[in-house]
Structure formats: structure tokens, C-alpha cells
Amino acid sequence: METTIQTYIVQPVAAPMLPVVPATLDDAVAVDAAYSTSSQELNVLVTFKLPGNVNPNQVTVTQYYNASDSSKLYFYLTYYCESPGNLKTYTGGFKASPFDAAGSPIAMGGILTVKTMMVNSCGPKSSRGISSQVRTTEV
């Protein structure tokens, strides 16, 4: 079975999203974050579940960075769905923005951990969020 990977453009945001308590959505199934020393880019591949009536191209990806905690980068995969049933699994990829919401550069080589959280803006509802270590590659 061939898997189609949805590519997302990341939008930096100025404030973090906090998980809704209790968490009502499934966390991402898998997260692979890799920093390339040659391109100095951080690429993330996320496998996640969406309700059957949500198309993966309706998901937006936002990124939050806090310079006082400079080894972490936060990603929020957000969609809107009023009837969250019949979950399907998708894979999406994106390149981290090299700038924060204020336009200041982020030293991507210093990012050691990414945290990914699913958000349904209808409600709102969210997952707890999961942390993943960033691996380093030369390519």
C-alpha cells in the first residue's frame, strides 16, 4: 500500500497552546524529527489520526519557539471537526521555520526536542502532546 505524505507550510506563532485537560484526542502515532547539518534544516515527519470527514489538507501546522528554552520547538497540528468519528491515519511532513513569530532567527542545530500536539479547534479539544528527540544527519 502506497502512503501519500501531505506537505505542510509551518506558521510561527507568538504564544504556546496548552493541552486541554483532560486530553480528548489521540497523540500523534509517530514523530521523526531530523536536523540536517548540510542544509541546516529541521524536517519533521508526523503520523497522526484524523476523523474520517477531515481531509489532511485541512490541517494547519503552527510552530512555537521560546528563546529562554531554546532546545525545544513546539508544533501544533490543528483542524476543525464537529463529529470526530471513524479515525484514519495520515502522514504529514514539514520543515521547521528558521524564524520565530517575531522574525528572530532560531538556531536549528540547537533544537534537541520537538513536542507535537493535535488540536481540534471545535471545542476546543487536544491531545496531551508528545516529545521526540531530534536526530542529526549529514544529508
Buried (B, 14 or more C-beta within 10 A) or exposed (E): EEEEEBEBEBEBBEEEBEBBEEBBBBBBEBBBBBBBEEEEEBBBBBBBBBBEEBEBEEBBBBBBBEEEEEEBBBBBBBBBBEEBEEEEEBBBBBBBBBEBBEEEEBEBEEBBBBBBBBBBEEBEBBBBBBEBEBEEEEE
